[in-house]
Amino acid sequence: MFSLLFGALYALAPTVSGAASTTVQRTALGNNHTFDGTATPYSMNVTDCPGYILGLLQEFDTGLTAQLTLAGPACNAFGLDISDLTIEVTYQSQSTLHVKIYDTANQQFTIPESVIERPAAPTTSYTSNSDLVFNFDAAPFAFWITRRSDPDVMPLFDTRTSSLPPTPIPPFNASDPSTAFDGFPLVFEDQYLQVASALPHGTNIYGLGEVIASSGFRRDIGTDGGVGTIQSHWSLGVSDPIDQNLYGSHPIYVEHRYNATTGKASASGVLLLSSAGSDIFLQTPPNSKVSLIEYRMIGGILDFYFFSGPSDAEVIAQYGSVIGYPMWQPAWGFGFHLCRWGYHNISDDRENVAQMRAAGIPLEVQWNDIDLYHAYRDFTTDPVSFPGDEVREFIQELAANHQHYIPIVDAAIAVTRNSTDVYDPFTRGVEEDVWIKNPDGSLYIAEVWPGYTVFPDWFSENMLSVWTDSLKNWSDMGVEFSGIWLDMNEPSTFCSYSCGTGANFSSVGPLTDVSSVVVGYPECYNETLWGPSGNMTINGTSTYSCAANSTTMTMIEKRGVGASSEEGVDLNNPPYAIHNAAGSLNQHSLATNATHSGGYVDLDVHNMFGLMEEKATHLAIQSILPEKRPFLISRSTFPSAGKWTGHWLGDNFSLWQYMYLNIQGVLQFQIYQIPMVGADTCGFNDNTDEELCNRWMQLSAFVPFYRNHNTNGALPQEPYRWESVANASRIAIAARYAMLPYWYTLFANSSMAGLPPVRALFYEFPDEPELFTVDRQWLIGSNILVTPVLTPGASTVEGIFPGRGSVIWRDWYTHAAVNTTSGGNTTLDAPISHINVHIRDNSALLLHQEPGYTIYETREGPYSLLVSLNAAGTAFGTAYVDDGISFPPGPSRSLTFQAAEGMLVIDSKGEYEILQMLETITVLGVQKPTRVEFQGSPVEGWTYKEATEELVVWNTSVNLNGQATLAWG
């Protein structure tokens, strides 16, 4: 809904009370000096850090433990060296290895099991048959991870200094001395941890987000003209900047390692399970034969999990087995969602719903942004614009039509302004002691939309009950939600530190100066020349205004936060300054000394705020809507968030560039086990135009979460506003709803086994290097290839078809086989309102034959089956079917479809009874048959199209609860 554009709204906040926040530029450092030149007890350099020596080794059936002792005088680089460490190595499974290094005294922060439940200790020994092998040197201590199946190749992870480039290495950004590598010792201090690993030169790294990377889905590792990557992890509510830390933190990467000699590739993965603020560097120093990854953390411990793959999808699944598989999605969640932050009223929502139906554009879920609220307070409705009784009536009208409703919940809770101000969520929270505090025990008071606010303390034992009651009371008052939208939960604030401490609460009310005229438009639309309509044509003349395609990037300068001269732990200004986009860690979010129940400080738990809110909200909805699957979409995420929520990609921009960047975001979150993900379609910030919205409505129909949403004051962008957009939407949504059984099966496999529903092309074709950087196309599962138009003024699009000619790709709409270019791009026709979608051979897809207006209507209709044979005449597919709403999943039925040698066999297992019949079977790649038999008897109702080698058998009325056969020849 809203992210800070630096400078905007910040000026509305009152003067900060308490400690001042100072943002400074990074400058060259001498020993024993901070960024401002004052004395410090820290050396600010790791050159003389001695590393550690391993001793007291004990080996077990499941792994080993040992002690690590500081190998020499403490260097105290950015904190105080911890002299005694413990290492635990556990062979968690045949494919997962756990390496945990922590301070023996257990004083450093470790993520509690109550927040993220970890796998139980293995009961079977995998030390001799795991594909991953832990190796180590004792003095100085270093470790490396190898594959048992391929022990002679470069290790998957290698901390030995002999394997890394020689140091010192000068800064790769001359204006930022912190980008130097002074040495690669293992450093473990109270405020600074460092470890590095060698990587193959120029290898392929994916993940380490959340980020919008200018390099694309594949991260910049400093080769092939790249400059390398500094990925900071500090959750921050900013409007989708490029190459900066963003809303969530996911310190997991997948490496896709290609051997040019053998022509084969394999994948592995590394998770550092830490909530500490950090910088992760990917770099290849000049003349180095290897690349490297270096972790620099400002707290916590080193808690690594290694995953052996060897496929990319298996790495992602193995990660899911550690942090938890994604939640089960309700079937209605795959419908089209609509929201507008427009300071409108309930009548406008009714009108939008009516206009969507009149235009024949399916609408599944209506949303409301903060204009729903009274004085921008959570769990309220505005008595004038959204009276509770009218809201209830509207939602019940939606429900009667099998549609749904989702409201927003911001993370900040308003403080009552005076003794006559009544706001139960706040006062109940005070009584139950559930709000985050200052170090002195007073309430931490920030400023957000309602004015002065507090924030939930998710570590409080009473927080869940207060949160649940607030949501239930809201529902009882008329906001009968089907799901919840969680926003600004990094958490985001409009001031620094506890700016409301000691303030006169009655002097600051809800922010009112939030409406404005939005003037920005997409690339190649000139509003000065053509006016504010955004139309593709005016009076028959094209409004396309670019001589050549162009893009615009939103960049925010990276700044350090300086260092403190205080001895001991400095909560507000850790000596090592991570590259936080906002500068100080205390800018635009909770101060790092904000205190949670149990004595936790925000410095340690900041990155988990969104996750903990998501878990509490999920459990609350489960209580309020029993026996139904919760549906949540949230902004700030962390490992395991997918167990509780989906994610939208934040406050993007109405630009062609951001439509393209949408794709890498969807691909990233498949790695993070949060597969229900999508962007604000047509863009959130600035104005969209007809052509961009046309193309974006098509693109988003083929990603998991599909919502159109824009900002207050911008040009309305509901899909019925332009006829071409309405037409594109109808076509794309019809295809999406037809594919729902396929989508639903992919998500069932995700919830049961962690497999990614959306895949980069190289996941399925790992040995084709030309695919490693492709992020303008994607696969839905294994079998649907999507190639959208991503530039204005285009009538064709370039796309690569994986398989190098060995795969037959057929058009979704016409079923015609594509004449592809092996290993290169193929030019495809792409007139306005058309998105290219292709079906892979050797596939069998269960589909809805008659897409309806809602998911319910669609699911009530008959099924069809689309079989695409390969050159050998075979195909295979599966489908998972249940009622789409029960929690936990409940009874289900699994279907398999297998074709070979002129026969299709349908098999069915499970307890769920499918009432709808399979009415049409289409088989592609068939030579003209002379006979067609169903269940051994001749079939009269069939046709054959020679141009597409297409056999269509209709009125089959197959009962999908049993076995069936179709033969041709």
C-alpha positions, -999 to 999 in steps of 0.1 A, spaced: 0 0 0 27 25 9 65 27 11 87 56 19 101 75 -11 129 91 8 121 126 18 83 122 13 62 124 44 93 123 66 91 160 69 56 157 84 71 139 115 78 159 146 113 164 159 128 132 172 132 129 209 159 108 226 191 98 209 199 116 176 203 97 144 233 107 123 238 94 87 273 98 73 291 88 42 317 61 44 352 75 44 387 60 46 395 47 81 426 46 101 430 21 129 412 29 161 390 56 146 353 57 137 338 72 107 336 106 124 372 105 135 367 99 172 386 72 191 372 37 193 383 5 210 380 -14 177 406 -18 150 380 -15 122 401 -40 102 403 -78 101 439 -81 88 452 -91 122 423 -113 133 439 -146 143 411 -171 135 404 -201 156 419 -235 165 397 -267 167 400 -290 197 381 -315 219 366 -332 188 338 -357 195 323 -377 167 288 -393 167 267 -414 144 250 -382 133 280 -358 131 305 -342 154 310 -315 179 342 -296 188 355 -265 205 370 -235 187 395 -214 206 408 -180 195 442 -187 179 460 -155 190 455 -120 205 420 -106 199 418 -82 170 385 -66 181 378 -55 146 342 -43 149 334 -57 183 350 -78 211 363 -112 200 347 -142 216 374 -166 226 355 -198 230 331 -212 204 314 -245 198 308 -261 164 281 -288 158 280 -306 125 248 -327 119 241 -349 88 205 -340 88 196 -362 58 212 -376 27 210 -342 11 211 -317 40 241 -309 62 238 -286 92 269 -267 105 263 -245 135 291 -223 151 281 -204 182 296 -189 213 300 -216 240 285 -192 266 253 -189 245 252 -151 249 247 -143 212 212 -142 198 199 -174 183 165 -176 166 141 -192 190 124 -225 180 91 -208 189 97 -185 159 111 -210 134 108 -247 142 138 -266 130 140 -303 120 142 -328 147 176 -345 153 180 -374 129 174 -409 142 192 -424 113 229 -420 106 238 -403 73 274 -397 80 285 -425 56 259 -420 28 251 -383 27 260 -367 -6 275 -339 14 308 -343 33 321 -320 60 359 -315 59 381 -293 81 415 -281 90 421 -278 127 447 -249 128 438 -224 117 403 -238 116 386 -238 83 360 -261 67 348 -271 33 319 -290 19 323 -316 -9 300 -339 -28 305 -376 -20 293 -384 -56 319 -360 -71 347 -355 -46 373 -342 -70 355 -311 -82 358 -277 -64 340 -278 -30 305 -264 -28 316 -242 1 352 -236 11 365 -212 38 402 -220 36 422 -189 30 444 -210 5 413 -214 -16 404 -177 -16 421 -149 -35 452 -134 -18 446 -103 3 446 -74 9 422 -67 -20 415 -29 -26 380 -16 -26 360 -25 -57 341 7 -51 368 34 -47 344 57 -28 336 30 -3 365 16 17 343 -11 32 343 -29 -1 379 -39 4 388 -74 15 416 -71 41 417 -108 49 395 -139 51 399 -151 87 369 -165 106 358 -136 128 333 -141 156 328 -110 177 298 -98 198 290 -72 171 306 -86 140 309 -120 124 327 -127 91 332 -158 70 340 -162 33 339 -190 8 355 -195 -26 332 -201 -55 339 -212 -91 349 -183 -113 317 -166 -126 294 -193 -113 256 -188 -113 241 -175 -80 203 -169 -74 185 -157 -43 199 -137 -14 169 -113 -14 146 -97 -11 160 -75 -39 153 -60 -72 186 -67 -89 197 -47 -119 216 -78 -130 184 -98 -132 174 -130 -115 210 -142 -118 231 -122 -93 261 -101 -103 292 -120 -91 317 -95 -106 325 -113 -139 315 -106 -175 316 -69 -170 297 -69 -137 306 -50 -106 297 -76 -80 270 -75 -54 266 -61 -19 233 -75 -6 223 -60 27 197 -78 49 177 -53 69 140 -52 63 130 -17 51 98 -2 38 110 17 7 94 19 -27 111 -8 -47 146 6 -52 171 -12 -74 200 -31 -59 191 -23 -23 178 -40 7 140 -42 6 110 -54 26 122 -89 35 154 -109 44 162 -143 28 199 -153 32 196 -184 10 212 -189 -23 211 -215 -50 242 -221 -71 238 -236 -105 272 -249 -114 280 -257 -150 309 -278 -161 319 -266 -196 341 -297 -201 314 -323 -195 285 -300 -206 266 -310 -174 253 -288 -145 243 -295 -109 228 -273 -82 234 -268 -45 222 -244 -19 234 -226 12 212 -211 40 226 -189 67 197 -190 92 202 -156 109 181 -126 116 211 -103 121 216 -73 100 242 -82 74 261 -75 42 266 -104 18 293 -98 -8 295 -116 -42 327 -106 -59 355 -117 -83 387 -97 -76 408 -87 -106 429 -115 -120 414 -139 -95 408 -175 -107 379 -178 -83 349 -158 -72 338 -155 -36 310 -150 -12 316 -132 21 291 -128 50 295 -98 73 270 -99 102 264 -75 131 253 -101 156 240 -136 161 257 -169 153 268 -188 122 240 -213 115 245 -229 81 225 -254 62 239 -269 30 217 -286 4 230 -310 -22 203 -309 -49 215 -319 -74 186 -302 -93 175 -267 -86 140 -278 -77 154 -303 -53 176 -277 -36 145 -255 -31 125 -285 -17 154 -294 6 154 -259 19 116 -262 25 122 -294 45 143 -273 70 122 -241 74 88 -256 65 67 -260 33 43 -234 21 8 -231 34 -22 -247 16 -39 -221 -5 -77 -219 -9 -88 -224 -44 -104 -189 -46 -70 -174 -39 -60 -181 -75 -87 -158 -88 -84 -122 -99 -81 -96 -71 -88 -59 -73 -79 -30 -51 -76 8 -53 -62 31 -27 -83 61 -37 -100 76 -7 -133 65 -21 -163 49 -4 -184 18 -3 -205 29 -32 -174 32 -54 -165 -4 -45 -200 -15 -54 -198 3 -87 -164 -13 -95 -178 -47 -89 -208 -40 -111 -186 -26 -139 -163 -56 -138 -193 -79 -142 -208 -58 -169 -175 -59 -188 -174 -97 -184 -140 -96 -165 -140 -122 -138 -135 -107 -103 -129 -131 -74 -118 -108 -45 -124 -71 -37 -98 -55 -14 -97 -23 6 -67 -2 15 -65 22 44 -92 44 31 -115 18 48 -104 30 82 -117 56 106 -87 80 112 -64 53 97 -68 31 127 -66 -7 123 -98 -27 129 -121 2 122 -143 15 94 -149 51 85 -184 59 97 -191 82 67 -174 65 37 -176 29 50 -203 25 76 -201 -9 92 -236 -21 83 -230 -11 46 -197 -29 46 -213 -60 60 -240 -58 34 -215 -54 6 -194 -83 17 -224 -105 21 -234 -96 -15 -200 -107 -26 -203 -139 -7 -237 -146 -22 -220 -145 -56 -191 -167 -44 -168 -137 -43 -145 -127 -14 -133 -97 5 -99 -88 20 -90 -57 40 -57 -42 49 -40 -44 84 -11 -21 91 15 -30 117 12 2 137 -16 6 163 -29 41 171 -23 56 206 -54 71 222 -51 109 220 -68 118 253 -90 104 281 -122 106 260 -106 88 230 -119 52 228 -99 27 209 -100 -8 224 -72 -25 205 -47 0 220 -61 0 256 -66 -37 257 -30 -41 245 -18 -18 273 -37 -39 299 -22 -71 285 13 -56 281 17 -65 245 34 -34 230 71 -29 222 89 -7 248 118 16 252 148 4 272 134 22 303 102 2 301 80 30 287 60 25 255 79 28 223 59 54 204 64 60 167 44 78 140 25 63 111 -8 71 93 -30 74 125 -5 97 142 13 84 172 14 46 173 27 16 191 39 -17 176 29 -53 186 55 -73 206 51 -107 190 72 -122 218 46 -113 244 26 -143 256 -6 -123 254 -1 -109 219 -19 -137 200 -51 -134 221 -52 -96 217 -45 -98 180 -71 -125 175 -98 -106 195 -91 -74 175 -96 -93 142 -127 -111 155 -143 -79 168 -136 -63 135 -153 -92 116 -182 -90 141 -186 -53 134 -192 -60 97 -158 -65 81 -164 -102 74 -131 -109 57 -121 -140 38 -84 -132 43 -61 -104 55 -35 -81 38 -6 -73 61 13 -41 52 41 -19 65 54 -47 87 91 -42 83 79 -24 104 78 10 88 75 43 105 75 80 96 100 91 123 131 78 139 134 65 175 105 68 199 95 102 186 63 102 206 79 97 240 69 126 262 48 142 234 14 156 237 -7 129 220 -36 152 213 -13 175 192 -7 150 164 -37 133 148 -39 112 117 -19 124 87 -42 143 63 -19 156 37 -17 123 18 -37 131 -13 -19 144 -43 -20 146 -80 2 118 -95 20 131 -126 43 102 -136 35 80 -166 51 50 -182 80 52 -206 70 62 -241 38 80 -230 41 118 -232 13 133 -210 23 168 -220 16 160 -256 -13 136 -253 -30 146 -220 -37 125 -189 -59 97 -204 -31 72 -209 -49 59 -241 -30 40 -267 -46 61 -294 -63 95 -294 -85 104 -324 -70 75 -342 -34 86 -337 -10 64 -317 3 80 -285 36 61 -286 62 87 -280 96 70 -280 121 70 -308 136 39 -292 127 18 -262 138 33 -229 137 25 -192 141 44 -160 156 32 -128 148 44 -93 180 45 -74 187 53 -38 222 61 -26 239 36 -4 251 51 29 269 38 60 257 45 95 290 53 112 304 37 143 301 43 180 329 53 204 312 35 233 328 4 247 307 -28 247 277 -35 226 263 -4 209 227 -11 200 220 20 180 252 22 160 270 -11 155 306 -5 147 303 -22 113 279 -2 91 259 -24 68 249 -9 35 213 -1 46 195 19 19 181 43 46 215 49 62 210 45 99 194 13 110 170 35 130 157 54 100 121 47 89 118 18 112 119 7 149 150 19 167 175 -10 172 173 -5 210 135 -11 211 128 -38 236 107 -69 232 94 -94 258 121 -118 270 147 -90 268 152 -92 231 162 -60 213 152 -50 178 188 -51 166 186 -89 169 150 -96 159 141 -68 135 141 -89 104 116 -113 119 88 -88 127 69 -95 96 72 -133 99 60 -132 135 30 -110 126 22 -134 97 22 -164 120 0 -147 146 -24 -135 119 -26 -169 103 -34 -186 136 -60 -159 144 -78 -164 110 -77 -201 116 -95 -195 149 -120 -170 134 -127 -190 103 -124 -226 116 -120 -255 91 -111 -231 63 -76 -223 49 -64 -189 58 -54 -165 30 -28 -139 37 -7 -116 16 21 -97 34 50 -73 26 79 -82 49 90 -118 50 117 -140 64 126 -177 61 95 -199 69 71 -171 62 56 -192 34 41 -215 61 18 -186 70 15 -162 41 19 -152 5 36 -121 -6 31 -92 -30 62 -75 -44 56 -42 -28 51 -6 -40 63 -8 -75 61 17 -103 39 20 -134 68 15 -157 77 -11 -184 109 -17 -165 90 -27 -134 68 -51 -153 100 -69 -164 114 -67 -128 81 -84 -117 94 -117 -132 126 -119 -112 106 -112 -80 83 -141 -87 112 -164 -94 131 -153 -63 102 -161 -40 99 -197 -53 134 -202 -39 123 -187 -6 94 -211 -2 68 -183 -6 53 -194 -40 20 -174 -37 36 -142 -50 29 -114 -76 32 -77 -82 8 -48 -82 -5 -53 -118 -3 -22 -140 19 -7 -113 13 10 -80 32 43 -79 26 69 -107 1 66 -135 -3 36 -158 -14 38 -194 -35 17 -217 -7 -3 -234 12 -10 -202 -19 -21 -183 -29 -43 -213 4 -61 -213 6 -64 -175 -29 -78 -171 -18 -105 -195 15 -112 -177 1 -114 -142 -26 -139 -153 3 -164 -155 19 -158 -121 4 -172 -88 -9 -140 -71 -30 -118 -95 -40 -84 -82 -45 -50 -98 -37 -22 -73 -26 14 -75 -19 45 -54 -41 73 -43 -44 101 -68 -33 81 -98 -52 74 -130 -78 47 -124 -66 14 -137 -94 -11 -132 -92 -34 -163 -126 -22 -176 -113 14 -180 -100 7 -215 -117 -18 -239 -84 -32 -251 -74 -39 -215 -108 -54 -208 -103 -77 -238 -68 -87 -229 -80 -94 -193 -109 -116 -205 -86 -137 -227 -58 -140 -201 -82 -148 -172 -100 -174 -193 -67 -192 -199 -57 -188 -162 -90 -203 -150 -88 -231 -175 -54 -239 -160 -66 -239 -124 -64 -277 -119 -27 -275 -131 -19 -245 -108 -37 -262 -79 -17 -294 -84 16 -275 -85 7 -257 -52 -3 -290 -36 31 -304 -45 46 -272 -30 27 -277 3 35 -314 5 71 -315 -9 84 -279 -13 86 -281 -51 84 -246 -69 53 -240 -89 70 -213 -111 104 -222 -125 133 -205 -143 138 -222 -177 171 -238 -166 155 -256 -137 140 -280 -163 169 -277 -188 199 -275 -166 226 -282 -192 218 -253 -215 239 -223 -205 220 -199 -228 191 -202 -203 211 -193 -171 203 -156 -174 168 -158 -189 144 -139 -168 120 -125 -194 103 -158 -197 93 -185 -171 78 -219 -168 46 -227 -149 56 -261 -135 74 -281 -161 50 -278 -189 38 -242 -196 62 -216 -211 52 -179 -209 67 -153 -231 53 -118 -224 58 -85 -242 79 -63 -220 85 -32 -242 61 -5 -255 51 -3 -291 58 -40 -298 39 -63 -320 63 -92 -318 84 -107 -290 117 -127 -289 117 -158 -269 139 -189 -264 124 -224 -265 144 -247 -243 154 -281 -254 176 -272 -284 152 -287 -308 146 -319 -289 113 -306 -274 81 -299 -294 65 -267 -281 28 -261 -291 8 -229 -290 -17 -228 -261 -44 -212 -282 -40 -228 -316 -22 -261 -306 2 -256 -336 38 -267 -331 63 -239 -332 92 -238 -356 119 -230 -330 155 -218 -333 177 -243 -315 196 -226 -287 185 -191 -297 156 -167 -299 125 -172 -320 104 -143 -331 67 -146 -322 38 -126 -332 24 -106 -302 -4 -82 -312 -19 -61 -285 -40 -83 -261 -21 -114 -269 4 -131 -247 24 -161 -260 19 -193 -240 32 -227 -251 28 -263 -240 57 -286 -236 55 -321 -252 53 -352 -231 27 -335 -209 -9 -341 -199 -28 -313 -183 -62 -315 -165 -81 -283 -173 -114 -267 -166 -134 -269 -198 -157 -239 -192 -139 -211 -172 -166 -193 -152 -169 -158 -137 -157 -170 -103 -135 -199 -91 -166 -216 -76 -185 -215 -110 -154 -227 -128 -148 -256 -104 -185 -266 -107 -181 -271 -145 -167 -301 -164 -131 -309 -169 -111 -314 -201 -78 -331 -207 -50 -317 -230 -23 -343 -239 8 -331 -258 27 -361 -271 65 -360 -277 82 -374 -308 81 -409 -293 43 -407 -287 44 -405 -249 30 -381 -224 25 -380 -186 8 -358 -161 -8 -357 -127 -35 -338 -109 -44 -333 -73 -81 -326 -65 -98 -317 -32 -126 -293 -21 -102 -263 -23 -110 -249 11 -107 -274 40 -80 -269 66 -60 -291 70 -62 -303 34 -87 -330 41 -97 -358 17 -81 -357 -17 -78 -375 -50 -47 -380 -71 -50 -386 -108 -24 -398 -133 -25 -396 -170 -1 -417 -191 0 -420 -228 21 -444 -249 18 -465 -281 -16 -450 -290 -32 -454 -256 -41 -430 -228 -46 -445 -193 -63 -424 -166 -58 -437 -130 -74 -424 -98 -66 -429 -61 -80 -412 -30 -110 -406 -8 -123 -374 -23 -152 -378 -47 -150 -357 -79 -185 -349 -90 -176 -332 -123 -170 -353 -154 -142 -352 -178 -160 -343 -210 -133 -336 -236 -100 -352 -243 -76 -335 -268 -44 -353 -279 -18 -334 -298 9 -351 -320 -13 -379 -333 -11 -393 -368 -45 -394 -383 -63 -424 -367 -87 -448 -384 -102 -459 -351 -108 -444 -317 -119 -465 -287 -130 -455 -252 -130 -482 -226 -125 -508 -254 -156 -496 -274 -156 -476 -306 -162 -438 -302 -183 -419 -327 -178 -384 -313 -143 -374 -324 -126 -351 -349 -91 -348 -362 -72 -317 -374 -44 -326 -396 -27 -292 -395 -21 -295 -357 -21 -334 -356 -50 -329 -331 -74 -356 -320 -104 -343 -301 -128 -367 -284 -159 -350 -269 -188 -360 -247 -166 -386 -230 -183 -381 -195 -154 -399 -178 -159 -405 -141 -125 -393 -126 -130 -415 -95 -120 -446 -114 -98 -458 -143 -104 -451 -180 -86 -458 -212 -86 -441 -246 -70 -458 -276 -64 -447 -312 -47 -461 -342 
